[in-house]
Amino acid sequence: MNSRRDALLSSTGKKKGFFILCFILVAAIGVGAVYVIKGSKQQTNDQAQSEIVTEEYAKTLESQVNMSGSIETNDGKNLSIWMAPMRSNNFGIIPWTQGETFTLTVESVREQELEIGIMSVSTDEIYSETIESGTGSVDIVIPEDGDYRVFIQNNELNKAEFLLKLSKAIEGPIT
């Protein structure tokens, strides 16, 4: 009888051990799943919040047309410029005749995307090209007689610092 009792206890002990082991495994899987889901949700929330901040920041800067930065020149032809992120500016007045070519040359210390060109004073129409590396030249053929302003835009989320050389000097104040 002892052998039967020992066999029964042994069998019962094995069943209890099996159930305990199963319970521990299920609990561990459940806890792990909670951490994975929680971490995934946190990462998604962090990413979404980061995108919202960046997008809101960019929209705020884009909505402000006047430049935060500076323009320095001694001759109206060679300009040293720094601009806040995602900002544009137009300045100076240069009279042009249809068909003339205006060359703008940009030299940047670091790679940055800049849009450079001209803006018609009478129509606010912009004629520009994007310099993706921050260094290069743009030739603008004047579409019609009139006065034009130099147009620049920093397309980066960092401030831009560059030299801008014009083929024709701006006369008068650079405002």
C-alpha positions in Angstrom: 0.0 0.0 0.0 2.9 2.3 0.7 4.0 1.9 -2.9 0.6 2.9 -4.2 0.4 5.8 -1.8 3.9 6.9 -2.8 3.0 6.6 -6.5 -0.1 8.7 -6.0 1.8 11.4 -4.0 4.5 11.3 -6.6 1.9 11.7 -9.3 0.1 14.5 -7.4 3.4 16.2 -6.7 4.3 16.1 -10.4 0.9 17.6 -11.3 1.2 20.3 -8.7 4.7 21.1 -9.9 3.5 21.2 -13.5 0.6 23.5 -12.7 2.9 25.8 -10.7 5.4 25.9 -13.5 2.6 26.7 -16.0 1.3 29.4 -13.7 4.8 31.0 -13.5 5.3 30.9 -17.2 1.9 32.5 -17.9 2.5 35.2 -15.3 6.0 35.9 -16.8 4.6 36.1 -20.3 1.8 38.4 -19.1 4.2 40.7 -17.3 6.5 40.8 -20.3 3.6 41.6 -22.6 2.6 44.5 -20.4 6.1 46.0 -20.5 6.3 45.6 -24.3 2.8 47.2 -24.8 3.6 50.0 -22.3 7.0 50.7 -23.8 5.5 50.7 -27.3 2.8 53.1 -26.3 5.3 55.4 -24.6 7.6 55.4 -27.7 4.6 56.1 -29.9 3.5 59.0 -27.6 7.1 60.4 -27.4 7.4 60.2 -31.2 4.0 61.8 -31.8 4.7 64.6 -29.3 8.1 65.2 -30.9 6.6 65.5 -34.3 3.9 67.9 -33.0 6.5 70.1 -31.4 8.6 70.2 -34.6 5.6 70.8 -36.8 4.2 73.5 -34.5 7.7 75.1 -34.3 8.1 75.1 -38.1 4.6 76.5 -38.7 5.2 79.3 -36.2 8.4 80.2 -38.0 7.0 79.9 -41.5 4.1 82.3 -40.6 6.5 85.1 -39.8 7.7 86.7 -43.0 10.2 89.2 -41.6 13.6 87.8 -41.0 15.2 87.3 -37.5 18.8 87.7 -38.3 21.1 90.2 -39.8 22.4 91.5 -43.2 25.7 93.3 -43.3 27.3 94.9 -46.4 29.8 97.7 -47.2 29.0 97.9 -51.0 25.5 96.6 -51.5 26.9 93.7 -53.5 28.6 91.4 -51.1 26.4 90.6 -48.1 27.0 88.6 -45.0 23.8 87.1 -43.7 22.5 85.0 -40.9 18.9 83.8 -40.6 16.8 82.1 -38.1 15.4 78.6 -39.0 12.6 78.3 -41.5 12.6 82.0 -42.2 12.4 84.2 -45.3 13.2 87.8 -46.1 13.1 90.1 -49.1 15.1 93.3 -49.1 16.6 96.1 -51.2 15.2 97.4 -54.4 16.9 96.9 -57.8 15.4 98.3 -61.0 15.6 95.8 -63.9 14.8 95.6 -67.6 13.1 92.5 -69.1 15.6 90.0 -70.4 18.5 91.1 -68.1 20.2 88.4 -66.0 20.7 88.7 -62.3 23.2 86.3 -60.7 23.2 85.5 -57.0 26.0 83.4 -55.6 25.8 81.8 -52.2 28.8 80.5 -50.1 28.0 78.7 -46.8 30.3 77.4 -44.2 28.1 74.2 -43.8 25.7 72.4 -45.9 22.2 73.9 -45.7 19.2 74.3 -48.0 18.6 77.9 -49.1 16.1 79.3 -51.6 17.4 82.4 -53.3 16.1 84.7 -56.0 14.1 87.9 -56.6 10.6 89.1 -55.8 8.7 91.6 -57.9 7.8 94.7 -56.0 4.6 95.3 -58.0 3.2 91.7 -57.9 5.0 90.0 -55.0 5.8 87.1 -57.5 8.9 85.2 -56.5 11.4 83.9 -59.0 13.9 81.6 -57.2 15.8 78.4 -57.1 16.8 76.1 -54.2 20.5 75.6 -53.4 20.5 72.3 -51.5 24.2 72.3 -50.5 24.2 75.9 -49.3 26.8 76.8 -51.9 26.1 77.6 -55.6 24.8 80.2 -58.0 21.4 81.1 -59.4 20.9 83.0 -62.7 17.5 84.8 -62.8 16.3 86.2 -66.2 14.2 89.2 -65.4 10.6 88.5 -66.7 9.5 92.1 -67.1 10.6 95.7 -66.5 10.3 96.8 -62.9 11.7 96.9 -59.5 12.7 93.7 -57.7 13.8 92.8 -54.2 16.3 90.1 -53.3 14.5 87.1 -51.8 16.1 84.6 -49.5 14.7 81.7 -47.4 16.3 79.3 -44.9 14.6 75.9 -45.4 16.4 74.4 -42.4 15.5 73.9 -38.8 18.9 75.4 -37.9 20.1 79.0 -38.3 21.8 79.7 -41.6 25.0 81.7 -42.0 26.2 82.5 -45.5 27.7 85.1 -47.9 25.5 86.3 -50.8 27.2 88.0 -53.8 25.0 89.9 -56.2 25.9 90.7 -59.8 24.3 94.1 -59.4 24.5 96.2 -56.2 21.6 97.2 -54.2 21.4 101.0 -54.0 20.0 102.7 -51.0 19.1 101.0 -47.7 18.8 97.3 -47.3 15.3 97.0 -45.7 
